[in-house]
């Protein structure tokens, strides 16, 4: 057991000697000093605090389940991916890749001055995104899964239909040459 050292308190107060103004003239006997007043009783020192060597340890949060948490210092941040992990990641983005291919073709058509056909293909790309989101799981849909399944499907299909309707009903305009 460790020993407890009491904290020293303030030193006791002693009354200061009374000094009078310097006296002139014949020397007189020094004035009688009053008997020293008793100092007020000193308060007892506060209870000693226990001496501790270190604060209590703070519990650490559970380790993250990412592989970077388990690696010792000085190693690479991530271990190499296996072929199965790579295939799983690629497979999760295939639906998004299919939609982006249709979008690229549509922008190509728009760039070649076939804006009506290009915008219709953009609407078809959105309809394709809605069908893929409805038929695939959240993991397999990859980047097509933005919100809940119902909200994603309604949004993709609604915007696709509006884009197709607008592209088929606009006549004339600055880009029309037929």
TIRO-2110 file (N, C-alpha, C; in Angstrom, 1 decimal):
// TIRO-2110
0.9, -1.2, 0.0, N, 1, A
0.0, 0.0, 0.0, CA, 1, A
0.9, 1.2, 0.0, C, 1, A
0.5, 2.2, -0.7, N, 2, A
1.3, 3.5, -0.8, CA, 2, A
1.0, 4.3, 0.4, C, 2, A
2.0, 5.1, 0.8, N, 3, A
1.8, 6.0, 1.9, CA, 3, A
1.1, 7.3, 1.4, C, 3, A
0.3, 7.9, 2.3, N, 4, A
-0.4, 9.1, 2.0, CA, 4, A
0.3, 10.2, 2.7, C, 4, A
0.7, 11.2, 2.0, N, 5, A
1.4, 12.3, 2.6, CA, 5, A
0.4, 13.5, 2.7, C, 5, A
0.2, 14.0, 3.9, N, 6, A
-0.8, 15.1, 4.0, CA, 6, A
-0.3, 16.3, 3.3, C, 6, A
-1.2, 17.1, 2.7, N, 7, A
-0.8, 18.3, 2.1, CA, 7, A
-0.5, 19.4, 3.2, C, 7, A
0.6, 20.1, 3.1, N, 8, A
0.8, 21.1, 4.1, CA, 8, A
-0.2, 22.2, 4.0, C, 8, A
-0.6, 22.7, 5.1, N, 9, A
-1.6, 23.8, 5.1, CA, 9, A
-0.8, 25.1, 5.2, C, 9, A
-1.5, 26.2, 5.3, N, 10, A
-0.8, 27.5, 5.4, CA, 10, A
-0.2, 27.7, 6.7, C, 10, A
0.9, 28.4, 6.8, N, 11, A
1.6, 28.5, 8.1, CA, 11, A
0.7, 29.3, 9.1, C, 11, A
0.8, 29.0, 10.4, N, 12, A
-0.1, 29.8, 11.3, CA, 12, A
0.2, 31.3, 11.3, C, 12, A
-0.8, 32.0, 11.5, N, 13, A
-0.6, 33.5, 11.5, CA, 13, A
-0.1, 34.0, 12.9, C, 13, A
0.8, 34.8, 12.9, N, 14, A
1.3, 35.5, 14.1, CA, 14, A
1.0, 37.0, 14.0, C, 14, A
0.6, 37.6, 15.1, N, 15, A
0.3, 39.0, 15.0, CA, 15, A
1.7, 39.8, 14.8, C, 15, A
1.6, 40.8, 13.9, N, 16, A
2.8, 41.6, 13.6, CA, 16, A
3.0, 42.5, 14.8, C, 16, A
4.2, 42.8, 15.2, N, 17, A
4.5, 43.8, 16.3, CA, 17, A
4.0, 45.2, 15.9, C, 17, A
3.4, 45.8, 16.9, N, 18, A
2.9, 47.1, 16.6, CA, 18, A
4.0, 48.1, 16.8, C, 18, A
4.1, 48.9, 15.8, N, 19, A
5.1, 50.0, 15.8, CA, 19, A
4.4, 51.3, 15.8, C, 19, A
4.8, 52.2, 16.6, N, 20, A
4.2, 53.5, 16.7, CA, 20, A
5.0, 54.5, 15.9, C, 20, A
4.5, 55.7, 15.8, N, 21, A
5.3, 56.7, 15.1, CA, 21, A
6.6, 57.0, 15.9, C, 21, A
7.7, 57.4, 15.3, N, 22, A
8.9, 57.7, 16.1, CA, 22, A
8.6, 58.8, 17.0, C, 22, A
9.1, 58.7, 18.2, N, 23, A
8.9, 59.7, 19.2, CA, 23, A
10.0, 60.6, 19.3, C, 23, A
9.7, 61.9, 19.6, N, 24, A
10.7, 62.9, 19.7, CA, 24, A
10.8, 63.3, 21.2, C, 24, A
11.8, 63.9, 21.5, N, 25, A
11.9, 64.4, 22.8, CA, 25, A
12.6, 63.4, 23.7, C, 25, A
12.5, 63.6, 25.0, N, 26, A
13.2, 62.7, 25.9, CA, 26, A
12.7, 61.3, 25.8, C, 26, A
13.6, 60.4, 26.0, N, 27, A
13.2, 59.0, 25.8, CA, 27, A
12.2, 58.6, 26.9, C, 27, A
11.2, 58.0, 26.4, N, 28, A
10.3, 57.5, 27.4, CA, 28, A
10.4, 56.0, 27.4, C, 28, A
9.8, 55.4, 28.4, N, 29, A
9.8, 54.0, 28.5, CA, 29, A
9.0, 53.4, 27.3, C, 29, A
9.4, 52.4, 26.8, N, 30, A
8.6, 51.8, 25.7, CA, 30, A
7.2, 51.5, 26.2, C, 30, A
6.3, 51.7, 25.3, N, 31, A
4.9, 51.5, 25.8, CA, 31, A
4.7, 50.0, 26.0, C, 31, A
3.9, 49.7, 26.9, N, 32, A
3.6, 48.4, 27.2, CA, 32, A
2.8, 47.7, 26.1, C, 32, A
3.3, 46.6, 25.7, N, 33, A
2.5, 45.9, 24.6, CA, 33, A
1.4, 45.1, 25.2, C, 33, A
0.4, 45.1, 24.5, N, 34, A
-0.8, 44.3, 24.9, CA, 34, A
-0.4, 42.8, 24.8, C, 34, A
-0.9, 42.1, 25.7, N, 35, A
-0.6, 40.6, 25.6, CA, 35, A
-1.0, 40.1, 24.2, C, 35, A
-0.2, 39.2, 23.7, N, 36, A
-0.5, 38.8, 22.3, CA, 36, A
-1.9, 38.1, 22.2, C, 36, A
-2.5, 38.5, 21.1, N, 37, A
-3.8, 38.0, 20.9, CA, 37, A
-3.7, 36.5, 20.5, C, 37, A
-4.6, 35.8, 20.9, N, 38, A
-4.6, 34.4, 20.5, CA, 38, A
-5.0, 34.4, 19.0, C, 38, A
-4.3, 33.6, 18.2, N, 39, A
-4.6, 33.4, 16.8, CA, 39, A
-5.9, 32.6, 16.7, C, 39, A
-6.7, 32.9, 15.8, N, 40, A
-7.9, 32.1, 15.6, CA, 40, A
-7.5, 30.7, 15.4, C, 40, A
-8.3, 29.8, 15.9, N, 41, A
-7.9, 28.4, 15.8, CA, 41, A
-7.8, 28.0, 14.3, C, 41, A
-6.7, 27.3, 14.1, N, 42, A
-6.4, 26.9, 12.7, CA, 42, A
-7.3, 25.8, 12.3, C, 42, A
-7.8, 25.9, 11.0, N, 43, A
-8.7, 24.9, 10.6, CA, 43, A
-7.9, 23.6, 10.3, C, 43, A
-8.6, 22.6, 10.5, N, 44, A
-7.9, 21.3, 10.3, CA, 44, A
-7.6, 21.2, 8.8, C, 44, A
-6.4, 20.6, 8.5, N, 45, A
-6.1, 20.5, 7.0, CA, 45, A
-7.1, 19.6, 6.3, C, 45, A
-7.3, 19.8, 5.1, N, 46, A
-8.3, 19.0, 4.4, CA, 46, A
-7.8, 17.5, 4.4, C, 46, A
-8.8, 16.7, 4.2, N, 47, A
-8.5, 15.3, 4.2, CA, 47, A
-7.5, 15.0, 3.1, C, 47, A
-6.6, 14.1, 3.4, N, 48, A
-5.6, 13.8, 2.4, CA, 48, A
-6.2, 13.1, 1.2, C, 48, A
-5.7, 13.4, 0.0, N, 49, A
-6.2, 12.7, -1.2, CA, 49, A
-5.3, 11.5, -1.4, C, 49, A
-6.0, 10.5, -1.9, N, 50, A
-5.2, 9.2, -2.1, CA, 50, A
-4.3, 9.5, -3.3, C, 50, A
-3.2, 9.0, -3.2, N, 51, A
-2.2, 9.1, -4.3, CA, 51, A
-2.4, 7.9, -5.3, C, 51, A
-2.6, 8.3, -6.6, N, 52, A
-2.8, 7.3, -7.6, CA, 52, A
-1.6, 7.4, -8.6, C, 52, A
-1.2, 6.3, -9.1, N, 53, A
-0.1, 6.4, -10.0, CA, 53, A
-0.5, 6.8, -11.4, C, 53, A
-1.7, 6.4, -11.9, N, 54, A
-2.2, 6.7, -13.2, CA, 54, A
-3.7, 6.6, -13.2, C, 54, A
-4.3, 7.4, -14.1, N, 55, A
-5.8, 7.3, -14.2, CA, 55, A
-6.2, 6.0, -14.7, C, 55, A
-7.5, 5.7, -14.4, N, 56, A
-8.0, 4.4, -14.8, CA, 56, A
-8.0, 4.3, -16.3, C, 56, A
-7.7, 3.1, -16.9, N, 57, A
-7.6, 3.0, -18.3, CA, 57, A
-9.0, 3.2, -19.0, C, 57, A
-9.0, 3.8, -20.1, N, 58, A
-10.2, 4.0, -20.8, CA, 58, A
-10.4, 2.8, -21.7, C, 58, A
-11.6, 2.2, -21.7, N, 59, A
-11.8, 1.0, -22.6, CA, 59, A
-11.8, 1.4, -24.0, C, 59, A
-11.1, 0.7, -24.8, N, 60, A
-10.9, 0.9, -26.3, CA, 60, A
-12.2, 0.4, -27.0, C, 60, A
-12.5, 1.2, -28.1, N, 61, A
-13.7, 0.7, -28.9, CA, 61, A
-13.3, -0.6, -29.6, C, 61, A
-14.3, -1.4, -29.9, N, 62, A
-13.9, -2.7, -30.6, CA, 62, A
-13.3, -2.4, -31.9, C, 62, A
-12.4, -3.2, -32.4, N, 63, A
-11.7, -2.9, -33.6, CA, 63, A
-12.6, -3.0, -34.8, C, 63, A
-12.3, -2.1, -35.8, N, 64, A
-13.1, -2.1, -37.0, CA, 64, A
-12.9, -3.4, -37.7, C, 64, A
-13.8, -3.8, -38.5, N, 65, A
-13.7, -5.1, -39.2, CA, 65, A
-13.0, -5.0, -40.5, C, 65, A
-12.4, -3.8, -40.8, N, 66, A
-11.7, -3.7, -42.1, CA, 66, A
-10.3, -4.3, -41.9, C, 66, A
-9.8, -4.9, -43.0, N, 67, A
-8.5, -5.5, -42.8, CA, 67, A
-7.4, -4.6, -42.5, C, 67, A
-7.5, -3.3, -42.7, N, 68, A
-6.4, -2.4, -42.4, CA, 68, A
-6.2, -2.3, -40.9, C, 68, A
-7.2, -2.5, -40.1, N, 69, A
-7.1, -2.4, -38.6, CA, 69, A
-6.2, -3.5, -38.1, C, 69, A
-6.1, -4.7, -38.7, N, 70, A
-5.4, -5.8, -38.1, CA, 70, A
-4.0, -5.9, -38.5, C, 70, A
-3.5, -5.0, -39.5, N, 71, A
-2.2, -5.1, -39.9, CA, 71, A
-1.2, -4.4, -39.0, C, 71, A
0.0, -5.0, -38.8, N, 72, A
0.9, -4.3, -37.9, CA, 72, A
1.5, -3.1, -38.7, C, 72, A
2.1, -2.2, -37.9, N, 73, A
2.7, -1.0, -38.5, CA, 73, A
3.8, -1.3, -39.5, C, 73, A
3.9, -0.5, -40.5, N, 74, A
4.9, -0.7, -41.5, CA, 74, A
4.5, -1.6, -42.6, C, 74, A
3.4, -2.2, -42.6, N, 75, A
2.9, -3.1, -43.7, CA, 75, A
2.1, -2.3, -44.6, C, 75, A
1.8, -2.9, -45.8, N, 76, A
0.9, -2.2, -46.7, CA, 76, A
-0.5, -2.0, -46.1, C, 76, A
-1.1, -0.9, -46.6, N, 77, A
-2.4, -0.6, -46.0, CA, 77, A
-3.5, -1.6, -46.3, C, 77, A
-3.4, -2.3, -47.4, N, 78, A
-4.4, -3.3, -47.8, CA, 78, A
-3.8, -4.6, -48.3, C, 78, A
-4.3, -5.7, -47.9, N, 79, A
-3.8, -6.9, -48.5, CA, 79, A
-4.3, -7.0, -50.0, C, 79, A
-3.6, -7.8, -50.7, N, 80, A
-4.0, -8.0, -52.1, CA, 80, A
-5.4, -8.6, -52.2, C, 80, A
-6.2, -8.2, -53.2, N, 81, A
-7.5, -8.8, -53.3, CA, 81, A
-7.4, -10.2, -54.0, C, 81, A
-8.3, -11.1, -53.6, N, 82, A
-8.3, -12.4, -54.3, CA, 82, A
-9.1, -12.2, -55.6, C, 82, A
-9.0, -13.2, -56.5, N, 83, A
-9.7, -13.2, -57.7, CA, 83, A
-11.3, -13.1, -57.5, C, 83, A
-11.7, -13.9, -56.5, N, 84, A
-13.2, -13.9, -56.2, CA, 84, A
-13.7, -12.6, -55.7, C, 84, A
-12.9, -11.9, -54.9, N, 85, A
-13.3, -10.5, -54.4, CA, 85, A
-13.3, -9.6, -55.6, C, 85, A
-12.4, -9.7, -56.5, N, 86, A
-12.4, -8.8, -57.7, CA, 86, A
-13.6, -9.1, -58.6, C, 86, A
-13.9, -10.3, -58.8, N, 87, A
-15.1, -10.7, -59.6, CA, 87, A
-16.4, -10.2, -59.0, C, 87, A
-16.5, -10.3, -57.7, N, 88, A
-17.7, -9.9, -57.0, CA, 88, A
-17.8, -8.3, -57.1, C, 88, A
-16.7, -7.6, -57.0, N, 89, A
-16.8, -6.1, -57.2, CA, 89, A
-17.2, -5.8, -58.6, C, 89, A
-16.7, -6.4, -59.6, N, 90, A
-17.0, -6.1, -61.0, CA, 90, A
-18.4, -6.5, -61.3, C, 90, A
-18.9, -7.6, -60.8, N, 91, A
-20.2, -8.1, -61.0, CA, 91, A
-21.3, -7.1, -60.4, C, 91, A
-20.9, -6.4, -59.4, N, 92, A
-21.8, -5.5, -58.7, CA, 92, A
-22.0, -4.2, -59.6, C, 92, A
-21.1, -4.0, -60.5, N, 93, A
-21.2, -2.8, -61.3, CA, 93, A
-21.6, -3.0, -62.8, C, 93, A
-21.9, -4.3, -63.1, N, 94, A
-22.3, -4.6, -64.5, CA, 94, A
-23.6, -3.9, -64.9, C, 94, A
-24.6, -3.8, -64.0, N, 95, A
-25.8, -3.2, -64.4, CA, 95, A
-25.6, -1.7, -64.7, C, 95, A
-24.8, -1.1, -63.9, N, 96, A
-24.5, 0.4, -64.1, CA, 96, A
-23.7, 0.5, -65.4, C, 96, A
-22.8, -0.4, -65.7, N, 97, A
-22.0, -0.3, -66.9, CA, 97, A
-23.0, -0.5, -68.1, C, 97, A
-23.9, -1.4, -68.1, N, 98, A
-24.9, -1.5, -69.2, CA, 98, A
-25.7, -0.2, -69.5, C, 98, A
-26.1, 0.4, -68.4, N, 99, A
-26.8, 1.7, -68.6, CA, 99, A
-25.9, 2.7, -69.2, C, 99, A
-24.7, 2.8, -68.7, N, 100, A
-23.7, 3.8, -69.2, CA, 100, A
-23.4, 3.6, -70.7, C, 100, A
-23.4, 2.3, -71.1, N, 101, A
-23.1, 2.1, -72.5, CA, 101, A
-24.2, 2.7, -73.4, C, 101, A
-25.5, 2.5, -73.0, N, 102, A
-26.6, 3.1, -73.7, CA, 102, A
-26.5, 4.6, -73.7, C, 102, A
-26.1, 5.2, -72.5, N, 103, A
-26.0, 6.6, -72.4, CA, 103, A
-24.9, 7.1, -73.4, C, 103, A
-23.8, 6.4, -73.4, N, 104, A
-22.7, 6.8, -74.3, CA, 104, A
-23.1, 6.8, -75.8, C, 104, A
-23.9, 5.8, -76.2, N, 105, A
-24.4, 5.7, -77.5, CA, 105, A
-25.3, 6.9, -77.8, C, 105, A
-26.2, 7.2, -76.8, N, 106, A
-27.1, 8.3, -77.0, CA, 106, A
-26.4, 9.6, -77.1, C, 106, A
-25.4, 9.9, -76.3, N, 107, A
-24.6, 11.1, -76.5, CA, 107, A
-23.9, 11.2, -77.8, C, 107, A
-23.5, 10.0, -78.3, N, 108, A
-22.9, 10.0, -79.6, CA, 108, A
-23.9, 10.4, -80.7, C, 108, A
-25.1, 9.9, -80.6, N, 109, A
-26.1, 10.3, -81.6, CA, 109, A
-26.4, 11.8, -81.5, C, 109, A
-26.5, 12.3, -80.3, N, 110, A
-26.8, 13.7, -80.1, CA, 110, A
-25.7, 14.5, -80.7, C, 110, A
-24.4, 14.1, -80.5, N, 111, A
-23.3, 14.8, -81.0, CA, 111, A
-23.3, 14.8, -82.6, C, 111, A
-23.9, 13.8, -83.2, N, 112, A
-23.9, 13.7, -84.7, CA, 112, A
-25.2, 14.4, -85.2, C, 112, A
-25.8, 15.3, -84.5, N, 113, A
-26.9, 16.0, -84.9, CA, 113, A
-28.2, 15.2, -85.0, C, 113, A
-28.3, 14.1, -84.4, N, 114, A
-29.6, 13.3, -84.3, CA, 114, A
-30.1, 13.4, -82.9, C, 114, A
-30.5, 14.6, -82.5, N, 115, A
-30.8, 14.9, -81.1, CA, 115, A
-32.1, 14.2, -80.7, C, 115, A
-33.0, 14.1, -81.6, N, 116, A
-34.3, 13.5, -81.2, CA, 116, A
-34.1, 12.0, -80.9, C, 116, A
-33.3, 11.3, -81.8, N, 117, A
-33.1, 9.9, -81.5, CA, 117, A
-32.2, 9.7, -80.3, C, 117, A
-31.2, 10.6, -80.1, N, 118, A
-30.3, 10.6, -78.9, CA, 118, A
-31.1, 10.7, -77.6, C, 118, A
-32.0, 11.7, -77.5, N, 119, A
-32.7, 11.9, -76.3, CA, 119, A
-33.7, 10.8, -76.1, C, 119, A
-34.2, 10.2, -77.1, N, 120, A
-35.1, 9.0, -76.9, CA, 120, A
-34.3, 7.8, -76.4, C, 120, A
-33.0, 7.7, -76.8, N, 121, A
-32.2, 6.6, -76.3, CA, 121, A
-31.8, 6.9, -74.8, C, 121, A
-31.7, 8.2, -74.5, N, 122, A
-31.4, 8.5, -73.0, CA, 122, A
-32.6, 8.1, -72.2, C, 122, A
-33.8, 8.3, -72.7, N, 123, A
-35.0, 7.9, -72.0, CA, 123, A
-35.1, 6.4, -71.9, C, 123, A
-34.6, 5.7, -72.9, N, 124, A
-34.6, 4.2, -72.9, CA, 124, A
-33.5, 3.7, -71.9, C, 124, A
-32.4, 4.5, -71.7, N, 125, A
-31.4, 4.1, -70.7, CA, 125, A
-32.0, 4.2, -69.3, C, 125, A
-32.8, 5.3, -69.1, N, 126, A
-33.4, 5.4, -67.8, CA, 126, A
-34.4, 4.3, -67.5, C, 126, A
-35.2, 3.9, -68.6, N, 127, A
-36.1, 2.8, -68.4, CA, 127, A
-35.3, 1.5, -68.1, C, 127, A
-34.2, 1.3, -68.8, N, 128, A
-33.4, 0.1, -68.6, CA, 128, A
-32.9, 0.1, -67.1, C, 128, A
-32.5, 1.3, -66.6, N, 129, A
-32.1, 1.4, -65.2, CA, 129, A
-33.2, 1.0, -64.3, C, 129, A
-34.4, 1.4, -64.6, N, 130, A
-35.6, 1.0, -63.7, CA, 130, A
-35.8, -0.5, -63.7, C, 130, A
-35.7, -1.1, -64.9, N, 131, A
-36.0, -2.5, -65.0, CA, 131, A
-34.9, -3.3, -64.3, C, 131, A
-33.6, -2.9, -64.4, N, 132, A
-32.5, -3.6, -63.8, CA, 132, A
-32.6, -3.4, -62.2, C, 132, A
-33.0, -2.2, -61.8, N, 133, A
-33.2, -2.0, -60.3, CA, 133, A
-34.3, -2.8, -59.8, C, 133, A
-35.4, -3.1, -60.6, N, 134, A
-36.5, -3.9, -60.1, CA, 134, A
-36.1, -5.3, -60.1, C, 134, A
-35.3, -5.8, -61.0, N, 135, A
-35.0, -7.2, -61.1, CA, 135, A
-33.8, -7.7, -60.3, C, 135, A
-32.9, -6.8, -59.9, N, 136, A
-31.7, -7.2, -59.2, CA, 136, A
-31.7, -6.9, -57.7, C, 136, A
-30.9, -7.6, -57.0, N, 137, A
-30.8, -7.3, -55.5, CA, 137, A
-30.0, -6.0, -55.4, C, 137, A
-30.0, -5.5, -54.2, N, 138, A
-29.3, -4.2, -53.9, CA, 138, A
-27.9, -4.3, -54.2, C, 138, A
-27.3, -5.5, -53.8, N, 139, A
-25.9, -5.7, -54.1, CA, 139, A
-25.6, -5.8, -55.5, C, 139, A
-26.4, -6.6, -56.3, N, 140, A
-26.2, -6.8, -57.7, CA, 140, A
-26.5, -5.5, -58.5, C, 140, A
-27.3, -4.6, -58.0, N, 141, A
-27.6, -3.4, -58.8, CA, 141, A
-26.5, -2.4, -58.7, C, 141, A
-25.6, -2.6, -57.7, N, 142, A
-24.5, -1.7, -57.6, CA, 142, A
-24.8, -0.2, -57.5, C, 142, A
-24.3, 0.6, -58.4, N, 143, A
-24.5, 2.0, -58.3, CA, 143, A
-25.9, 2.5, -58.7, C, 143, A
-26.7, 1.6, -59.2, N, 144, A
-28.1, 1.9, -59.6, CA, 144, A
-29.0, 2.0, -58.3, C, 144, A
-28.5, 1.4, -57.2, N, 145, A
-29.3, 1.4, -56.0, CA, 145, A
-28.9, 2.7, -55.2, C, 145, A
-29.7, 3.7, -55.2, N, 146, A
-29.4, 4.9, -54.6, CA, 146, A
-30.2, 5.1, -53.3, C, 146, A
-31.5, 4.9, -53.4, N, 147, A
-32.4, 5.0, -52.3, CA, 147, A
-33.1, 3.6, -52.1, C, 147, A
-34.3, 3.7, -51.6, N, 148, A
-35.0, 2.4, -51.5, CA, 148, A
-35.4, 1.9, -52.9, C, 148, A
-35.7, 0.6, -53.0, N, 149, A
-36.0, 0.0, -54.3, CA, 149, A
-37.2, 0.7, -55.0, C, 149, A
-38.2, 1.0, -54.2, N, 150, A
-39.5, 1.6, -54.8, CA, 150, A
-39.2, 3.0, -55.3, C, 150, A
-38.5, 3.8, -54.5, N, 151, A
-38.2, 5.2, -54.9, CA, 151, A
-37.3, 5.1, -56.2, C, 151, A
-36.3, 4.3, -56.2, N, 152, A
-35.4, 4.2, -57.4, CA, 152, A
-36.2, 3.8, -58.7, C, 152, A
-37.0, 2.8, -58.5, N, 153, A
-37.8, 2.3, -59.7, CA, 153, A
-38.7, 3.4, -60.2, C, 153, A
-39.5, 4.0, -59.3, N, 154, A
-40.4, 5.1, -59.7, CA, 154, A
-39.6, 6.3, -60.4, C, 154, A
-38.5, 6.6, -59.8, N, 155, A
-37.8, 7.8, -60.3, CA, 155, A
-37.2, 7.5, -61.7, C, 155, A
-36.6, 6.3, -61.9, N, 156, A
-36.0, 5.9, -63.2, CA, 156, A
-37.1, 5.9, -64.3, C, 156, A
-38.2, 5.2, -64.0, N, 157, A
-39.2, 5.0, -65.0, CA, 157, A
-39.9, 6.3, -65.3, C, 157, A
-40.2, 7.1, -64.3, N, 158, A
-40.9, 8.4, -64.5, CA, 158, A
-40.0, 9.3, -65.4, C, 158, A
-38.8, 9.5, -65.0, N, 159, A
-37.9, 10.3, -65.8, CA, 159, A
-37.7, 9.8, -67.2, C, 159, A
-37.6, 8.5, -67.3, N, 160, A
-37.4, 7.9, -68.7, CA, 160, A
-38.6, 8.1, -69.6, C, 160, A
-39.8, 8.0, -69.0, N, 161, A
-41.0, 8.2, -69.8, CA, 161, A
-41.2, 9.7, -70.2, C, 161, A
-40.8, 10.6, -69.2, N, 162, A
-40.9, 12.0, -69.5, CA, 162, A
-39.9, 12.4, -70.6, C, 162, A
-38.7, 11.9, -70.5, N, 163, A
-37.7, 12.2, -71.6, CA, 163, A
-38.1, 11.7, -72.9, C, 163, A
-38.7, 10.5, -73.0, N, 164, A
-39.1, 9.9, -74.3, CA, 164, A
-40.3, 10.8, -74.8, C, 164, A
-41.2, 11.1, -74.0, N, 165, A
-42.4, 11.9, -74.4, CA, 165, A
-42.0, 13.3, -74.9, C, 165, A
-41.0, 13.9, -74.2, N, 166, A
-40.6, 15.2, -74.7, CA, 166, A
-39.8, 15.1, -76.0, C, 166, A
-39.0, 14.1, -76.1, N, 167, A
-38.2, 14.0, -77.4, CA, 167, A
-39.1, 13.7, -78.6, C, 167, A
-40.2, 13.0, -78.3, N, 168, A
-41.1, 12.6, -79.5, CA, 168, A
-42.1, 13.7, -79.8, C, 168, A
-42.3, 14.6, -78.9, N, 169, A
-43.4, 15.7, -79.1, CA, 169, A
-42.8, 17.0, -79.5, C, 169, A
-41.5, 17.3, -79.3, N, 170, A
-41.0, 18.6, -79.7, CA, 170, A
-40.8, 18.6, -81.2, C, 170, A
-41.3, 19.7, -81.8, N, 171, A
-41.2, 19.8, -83.3, CA, 171, A
-40.5, 21.1, -83.6, C, 171, A
-39.7, 21.1, -84.6, N, 172, A
-39.0, 22.3, -85.0, CA, 172, A
-37.8, 22.5, -84.1, C, 172, A
-37.6, 23.8, -83.8, N, 173, A
-36.5, 24.2, -82.9, CA, 173, A
-35.2, 24.5, -83.6, C, 173, A
-34.2, 25.0, -82.9, N, 174, A
-33.0, 25.3, -83.6, CA, 174, A
-32.2, 24.1, -84.1, C, 174, A
-32.4, 23.0, -83.6, N, 175, A
-31.6, 21.8, -84.0, CA, 175, A
-32.3, 21.0, -85.0, C, 175, A
-33.5, 21.3, -85.4, N, 176, A
-34.3, 20.5, -86.3, CA, 176, A
-33.9, 21.0, -87.8, C, 176, A
-33.6, 20.0, -88.6, N, 177, A
-33.2, 20.3, -90.0, CA, 177, A
-34.0, 19.5, -90.9, C, 177, A
-35.0, 18.6, -90.5, N, 178, A
-35.8, 17.8, -91.3, CA, 178, A
-37.1, 18.5, -91.7, C, 178, A
END
